[in-house]
């Protein structure tokens, strides 16, 4: 066999091994949704931490609500497909990194949300919170 044929075969084997080794894990679709949710949470937390007015708090809440409105259908699909991911179950190893990121963000989220209380009498904050409640209630539908 000539050298070019050997190189071609070797390259094909390498590609096949790479696809097999890096091939999709069971929870690849969940990872994507988790990472999208993490991104939305990070953005929301940062916006809330930086908020200096009722307008900026309302905008942060609305941005997060918009992101969640897009993610909720995906989250609901995952909950159906992987019931083991719901509730207080231990996350599978494949999702451990994402779960740990979410837990870390939750620690920042609560203090950031306290800013809402400073501006709770603002009609725009009240409206943003009402919209958020309506969107988040879709999770339980």
N, C-alpha and C positions, 0 to 999 in steps of 0.2 A: 504494500500500500504506500502511495506516495505521501510526502509530508503534508501537503495541503489537505488531503482527505483526513489524515490523522488529526490535524488541527481543527478541522470542521467538526469531526466527531467529538473531540475533546470539548470544544466550545458548546456543542449541543448537550453533552452530558453535564457540563457545568451549569448551563441554564436550567436544565431539568432539576438538578440538585438544589439550586437556589430557589426555584419556585416551590419545591417540596419542603425545603427547610423553612422558608419564609411564608409558606402558604397560609391562608387565612385560618385563624383560630376560631374556636366555637363562638367567641363573643366579640368578633371584630365589629359587627354592626353596633353592639352595645358600647364598645370603646368609642366609636365615632360620636354617638349621642352623648355619652358621658363627657367627652372632651368639649363638645359644643356647649353643654350645660356648664361645665367648668369655666369656659371662656365667658359666657354670659354672667356667671356669678362674679368672676374676677372684675369684669367691667363695671357691673353694678356696685360692687363693694368699693372699688376705687372712686367711682362717681359720688357715692354717698359719703365717703370719707372726705372728699374734697368739696362737698356741697356747702355753700355759704348763704343760700337763700332758699325761700320756698320754691322759687322757679327751678333752681338746680336740683332740689330734692324731687320735685314732681317730674322733672325730665329724666332723672335717673330711674325712678320707679317706672315711668312709661317705657323707657328703653328696655328695661328688664322684662316688663310685661310683654312687649312686642317679641322679644327673643323667646320667651316661654310659650307664647301663643304658637310659634312655629315648632317648638320642640315637643309640646304636649302630645300631639298625635304620634310622634316617634317614640316617646316614653311609654305611651299606652300600648303600642305594638310590642315593645320590648317586654313589658310586664306580662303580656299574654304569652309571648314566645318563651320567656325565661321567668317563670313564676318564682324560681329560686332567688331571683335578684330583688324581690320585693320584701318589705318588712325588715325585721331585724336580723335576717339571715347573714351569715358571714359571706363576704364577697369572695368569689373564686379568685385564685391566684392571678389569673389573667387580667383581672380588673383591680387588683390591689393598689396599683399606683394611682389610678383615677379615683378610687374610693378614698385613699389617703389625702389626695388633693382636695376633694370635696369636704372632707372632715376638717382640714386645716382652714379652708375658706369659711366654713360655718362658724369657726371661732372668731373670725374677723367680721362676719356678717351681722351678728347680733349687736355689737357696739355701733356699727355703722347705721343700723336701722334705728338706733336711739335718736339719731338726728331728726327722724320723722316727727318725734314728739315735740321738738322745738317749733315745728311749723304746722302742727296738726290742725290749727284753726284756719289755715289757708285753704280757700275753696279749691285751688288747683291741686294741692296735695291731697285733699279729701277726694277729689274726682279721680286722681291717679290711683289712689288706694282702692277706691270702689271698682275701677276698671280692672285693677290687678286681682281683686277678689273674684270678680266675674270670670276672668280668664283662668285663674288657678282652680276654680271650682270644676272646670272641665276635666281635671285629672280624675275626679271621682265619678264622672258620668259613665 
